[in-house]
Amino acid sequence: MTYKVDEIDNKRIVHLNGEIDMEVSDKARNTILPLIEAGHEVHLNLSKVEYMDSSGISVLIESKKLAEQKKTKFELIEVSKPVEKVLAMARKFLWVTKLLRMEI
């Protein structure tokens, strides 16, 4: 995974490229979280990410939660087709998990 960060006022646009898996998820986390911690809006461009596993999804969730705590913004601005598929599957899984918890 490689990355580039563009700065526009208080916004940081993070462009990630390649694969985001367990081997590089810490690199993604250590790129994104300090920007949020500093109070910047972070816009994540995933248009050139070819693969993402659950560790990459974990980074997205951590980033969103930290942004909420810091009262700033974290959003995905472009998402590749492979990442869209993974996120869609994750949404379905979370919906089913939530549904099952309600029934118990």
DALIN-V435191 format. One line per field, one symbol per residue. ss: DSSP state (H for helix, E for strand, - for the rest). psi: psi as a letter, one per 40 degrees, with the letter a starting at -180 (. if undefined). burial: # if it has 24 or more other ideal C-beta (glycine too) atoms within 12 Angstrom, else .. Layout:
# DALIN-V435191
ss: ???
psi: ???
burial: ???
This chain:
# DALIN-V435191
ss: -EEEEEEE--EEEEEEEEEE----HHHHHHHHHHHHH---EEEEEEEEEEEE-HHHHHHHHHHHHHHHH----EEEEEE-HHHHHHHHHHHHHHHHHHHHHHH-
psi: hiiihhhhbeihhhhiibhhaddedddddedddddddeeihhhhhfdehdihaddddddddddddddddefahhihdhhiddddddddddddddddddddddd.
burial: #.#........#########...##.###.###.##...#######.##.###.######.##..##....#####..##..#..##.................
